[in-house]
Amino acid sequence: MRTLTLALATLMIGGAAMTAHATATVRVMAQKPVSYHDLNLETESGADALLTRIQSAARKVCIQANPDLMKPNIRDLRQSCTDDATARAVASVNAPLLTRRAISLGVIDS
């Protein structure tokens, strides 16, 4: 079964003000599986369907990780989170037509 999991990771940096070092840990805040076993990624319709699924999951993951992203005054931050998660997911699938479709639709940069 072909499934990818969108995960939104945040970098948490901590350190005491009195010390000269800081520690960094990565925590996964939210994730959502996206199945594509039913899609033929060698067709435009299959690639487009997966791209739609990825974008939907990316929006959900971003909002789940940070509910404040639902506020209308920070739409740009919500879109940035969604775009970043979408780009990572498209890259992880490693399907040339999916990548080309995402670029041609302006969903990801080339």
C-alpha positions in Angstrom: 0.0 0.0 0.0 1.3 3.4 -0.9 0.9 5.9 1.8 2.8 9.0 2.9 2.6 10.7 6.2 2.6 14.5 6.4 4.3 15.5 9.5 4.8 19.0 10.7 7.9 19.3 12.7 8.9 22.3 14.8 12.3 23.2 16.0 12.4 23.9 19.7 15.5 25.7 20.8 16.1 25.9 24.5 18.9 27.2 26.7 19.5 29.1 29.8 20.2 32.7 29.5 23.3 32.3 31.8 24.9 29.6 29.7 26.7 29.9 26.4 25.1 26.9 24.8 21.6 26.0 23.6 20.0 22.7 22.8 17.7 22.0 19.9 15.1 19.2 19.6 12.7 18.5 16.8 9.2 17.5 17.8 6.5 16.3 15.5 3.4 18.3 16.3 0.9 16.7 14.0 0.7 14.2 11.2 -1.8 12.8 8.8 -1.5 9.8 6.5 -2.3 10.3 2.8 -3.1 7.1 0.9 -2.5 6.9 -2.9 -2.6 3.2 -3.6 -5.6 3.8 -5.8 -4.0 6.4 -8.0 -1.8 6.0 -11.1 0.8 8.7 -10.7 1.8 8.3 -14.3 -1.4 10.1 -15.4 -2.2 13.8 -14.9 -5.5 12.9 -13.2 -3.7 10.6 -10.7 -1.1 13.2 -10.0 -3.7 16.0 -9.6 -5.8 13.8 -7.3 -2.8 13.1 -5.0 -1.8 16.8 -5.1 -5.3 17.7 -3.9 -5.1 15.1 -1.1 -1.7 16.3 0.0 -2.8 20.0 0.1 -5.9 19.1 2.1 -3.9 17.0 4.6 -1.2 19.8 4.8 -3.9 22.4 5.7 -5.3 20.0 8.4 -1.8 19.2 9.8 -0.9 22.9 10.0 -4.1 23.9 11.8 -3.9 20.8 14.1 -0.3 21.8 15.1 -1.3 25.5 15.5 -5.0 26.3 15.9 -4.2 30.0 15.8 -3.6 29.6 12.1 -7.4 29.6 11.7 -7.4 33.3 12.6 -8.1 35.4 9.4 -5.4 38.0 10.2 -2.6 35.4 9.8 -3.7 33.8 6.5 -0.1 34.2 5.1 1.4 32.1 7.9 -1.3 29.4 7.3 -0.5 29.4 3.6 3.2 29.3 4.2 2.8 26.3 6.5 0.6 24.5 4.0 3.0 25.3 1.1 6.0 24.0 3.1 4.3 20.8 4.1 3.0 20.2 0.6 6.5 20.7 -0.9 8.0 18.2 1.5 5.3 15.7 0.8 5.6 16.0 -3.0 9.3 15.6 -2.7 9.0 12.5 -0.5 6.7 10.7 -3.1 9.3 11.2 -5.7 6.9 10.9 -8.7 8.1 13.1 -11.6 4.6 13.9 -13.0 3.4 14.8 -9.5 6.3 17.2 -9.1 5.8 18.7 -12.6 2.1 19.2 -11.9 2.8 20.9 -8.6 5.3 23.2 -10.2 3.0 24.0 -13.2 0.1 24.8 -10.9 2.3 27.1 -8.8 1.9 24.9 -5.7 5.7 24.4 -5.3 8.8 26.2 -6.6 11.0 24.5 -9.2 
